[in-house]
Amino acid sequence: MTQTIQAININGAYPDGLWWLKTAGEKEQTRNGMAIVSPVPVITCYKRPWERVLFNTKRNANPFFHLAEAIWMLAGSCDGLWLAKYNKQMLEYADDKVHLNGAYGYRWREFFDYDQLHTIIKLLRKDPTTRQAVLAMWNPNGEYGKDVPCNTHCYFRNYKGTLEMTVTCRSNDAIWGAYGANVVHFSIVHEFIARAAGIPQGKMYQVSNNFHIYEQHWPLMEFPTNDIFQYPTVIPLLGENGAYWEDFLWQCEQVVAGRWDVTFDPFFKDVVVPMLEFWETRDIQVLLGMPECDWGLAALNWIERKYGAKAA
């Protein structure tokens, strides 16, 4: 038996997932404290995974951190110092105070001594119906240290002309994991691979073997609601045919290296650079110059909640 949550996007999945934990979850003592745990694995299905930005006011997700971490992943980095600019807590998981052993992007592009993203894209371009496109994050030789991957694999499947992706997770915190960072990062790598392979992005499935919520977040289960009625405009990662996907990865690498002046892709120019520039300067004008889109709206909403009317 499993529990399946069918949703249009993250804003539909979030309240349904929390309601499941509230009504069916069981209290359990874990190494991280008390948690409410689903009695069965949970599968969350997103019909439109590119609608990945959560607009729940009570959850108050930080869009700057989520976007920066996604770009950091595609760059293949494990540099915790760069990521700590957006979330200082990340360095708590670095064994040497600098590098994150379990960084997903590093696992995708460096850890196994070859670039899995390149391999999967070329495989799908050669055979769009292949069932051998697998993205691995778990080290079968053993996992050690503070930063052990929670998500282990992604499987890609061409179903009726769209590229679906299933991501498996051994242990999934509903707030900071499944419906927080995970849905952003994995839907982005899903969209990137689909567009690079020239196949329209289809549904995304999150399989959470252990789905839970820690005690500090239990109040969020009280009447979780969807804060939006119509999802804002989404700016795609790269063109439909994905012709310059290698350049897109290069841009991710350059941004993490501190070079913003080399970006040419609309997603970088219109979304990534303004978001990261605001974080560096706290100048709200760079955000006000963004096209109307999901990331821009989430950024302005988050700033208003954090700083009030004086956002600069």
N, C-alpha and C positions, 0 to 999 in steps of 0.2 A: 504494500500500500504506500502511496505517496500523496502529497497534497500539491495540486497544480493551481497556480494563480495566473489567469489569463488577463492580460492588460494591453491597452493601446500603447502606453509608454510608462516611464518611471513614475509619473504623477498619478497613474492609476494603480500601479503595482504597490507603491508605498503604503497607502492606507489599507489595502486588502491583505498585504503581508503582515502588517502589524495587528490587524484584526484577528488573523489566524493565530498568531502567538498569544493574543489576549484571551481568546476563547478556547484554544486547544492546547496551549503550551503548558509545560510542567516545570516546576522549579527544580533547579539542579545546582549543586555546588561545583564550581570549576576552579582551575588554577588562577583565574582572573576574578574570582568572586562569584556571587550568586548570579544566576541567569535563569531566564525562562526559555525553555528549549522545545522546539517542535518535536512531537513524538515520532514523526516520520520525516524522511527527506522531503524537501520542498523544491518544486520546479516552477520557476517564474518565466512565463513566456511573454516576450515583448513583440507586439505586432509591428511597431514602428520604433526600433531601437535607436534610430538617429535622433529621436526626441528624448534626449538623455539628461537634460538639466532639470533638477528637482526644484519646484517653487513652493515647497511647504514652509510656511513662516516659522512654525514651532521647531522644525528640524534645523532651519537656519544653516544649510550647507554652504560652505565657502567655495564659490565658483572659481576664484583665482587659484586656489590650491589644487582643485580638481583638474582644471585645464592645464596648469603648469606641470602637474605630475604626469598627465597623459602625453604631453610633448616630450618630457624627460624620458618616458618609457620608449616612445618611438625612436628617440635618439640612441637608445641602447645604453643609457648611463646607469651607473650605480653610485654616483657621487652624491652622498647624503648632504654635503655642505651646500650644494646648489639648491636642493629641494628644501632644506631647512630654512631658506629665506621665506618660504611660504608656509611652513609648518615646522617649528622648532622641535616638536616632539619626535620627528622622524629620526633624529640622531640618537634617540634612546635605543633604537634597534640596530645601531651600527656597532659591531664588536670592537672595531679599531677606532671608533669615534668619527669615522669618515665614510666608509663604504658600507652599502647595504647589500648583504650577501644574497638576499632573496628578491632583489629588485626584478620585477617582471620583464621590463624592457631589456635589461642586461641578460636575462635568461633567453629572451627571444633572439638576441643578436650576437652575444659573445660567449656566454657561459659554456655552451656545448661545443665550442670551437668552430661553429659555422653560423651563418645568418639564416635563422629559420624563416624570417619574413621573406627574404629573397627566394628561398627554396620553395615555399608554399605558393607564392605568387607565380613563379615560373611553372610550377606543376599544374596549377589551375589554368594558366594560359594555354598550356599544352593539351590538357585534358580537363575541360570544365566539369565533367561528371565524376571525376576521381573521388574515391572514398578514402584516400590515403593522405589527405591534407590534414595533418595533426600538428598543433602547436604545443610544445611541452614546456612546463615550468618546474616540474618535480624532478629531483635528482635521484634516480634509482639506486645510486651508490650510497645513499644516506644523506640526511639533512642535519646540520648542526648549527649552533649559534643562536643568537637572539632573533634573527630575521629568517623565519622558515615560511616558504610560500603556503598560503591558504588555498589559492586556486592552483590547480595542478595541470589541467590540459584544456585545449580548445579543439573542437572537431568541426570541420567545415563540410557542408553538404549542399549540392546543387539540387534544389527542389522546385520543379516546375519553372525553371528559368531564373530563380533567385538564389543567392548564396545565403544559406542559413548557417548559424554558428551556435554550437552548444559549448558552454564553459562549465567545467566541473570544479566543485569546491569542497574540500574535506571539512572545513569549519568556517561558517559564514555568519559574522555579526551583521544583523539586519540593518543597523543604523550606520556604522562607519564602513562596513564592507559591502554587502549585497546591494543596498539601496543608496549607498553613499558613493565611495570611490569606485567600486567594482563596475557598476553599471555604466559609468562614464568611460573608464579606461577600456573595458572590453568591447563596448559598442563602438568606440573609436577605432580600435585595431580591427574590428569586424568591418566597419565601413571602409577603412583604408585598404584592406586586402580585397574586398569586393570590388571597389572601384579600380584598383590596380590590376585585378584579374579581368576587368571588363564585364563583370556580372552584377546585375542590380542587387543591392543589399536586401535580404529577406529578414525573416524573424530571427530573434536571438533568444536562446534558452539558458537560464542560469539553474544549474542543478546544485542545490545546497544540501550536502549529505547531513551536516549538523547545522541547523538554522536556529539562531538564538538572538536574544537581546539581553544585555547586561543591566543590572539593577539600576545604575545611574540613569538609564534611559527608559525605565518603565513608565514614567509619566507621559512619554510620547505616545503610548498605546491608548491613552484616553481620548476617544473621539478623534482619531486621525482623519483629516479631510484633505481633499484635493483643492488647492488654492487657486487653480486656474480653470477656465472653461474652454478656452481655445488656445492651442499651443502656438507660440510665436514663430516667426520665420526662422528657418534653419539654414545656415550657410554651409554647403558641403565642403568636405576636406579637399578634394581635387576633382578635376574634370571627369565626366562620365566615362571616357575611355581610359582614364588612368595612365595616359601616355608618359607623364613625367613623375611617376611614383618614386623613382630613385632620387630625383631632385627634391621631392617632398621630404624624404628621410634626411637628406643632406641639410635641408633647411632646419629640421628639428635639431640636428647636431650643432648647427651654427648658432641657433638661439640659445641652446644650453651652454655653448662656449662663450656667450655674451655678445654675439654679433647679430644685431637685429636689422642692419642695413642691407643684408643680402637677400631678404625675403621678397618673393614676387608672387607667390600663390595668394589668391584672394582671402583664403581662410586665415593665413598668417597676417596679411596686411590689415584686414578688417576686424579680426578677432584676437589673435594671439598677441601681436605686438601692442595694441592698445591696452589689453588686460595686464600684460606684464609691465608695461611702462607705468601704468597707474600704480601698481604695487611698489615700484621703485621710487616714484616721485610724489604720489598721493595728489596728483593734479587731475581733478575730475574732468577737465576739458578734453582730455584724450579719450575718455569714455563717451562723452557727449558727441564726439565726432564719429562714433561707430555707426554703421548701418543698423536699422532696427532688426534685432535678432534675439534669440533665446539667451545667449551668453551676456549680451549687453544689458538686457532687462534684469537678469539674475544679478549681475554685478551692481547695478544701480540700487536694486532692492536691498541687497546685502549691505551696501555702504550706508543706506538710509537707516537700516536697523542698528548698525554699529556706531555710526557717527552722528546720526540725526541730520538735520538740515545742512549743517556745515560739513560737507563731505571732503573738501579739499584740505 
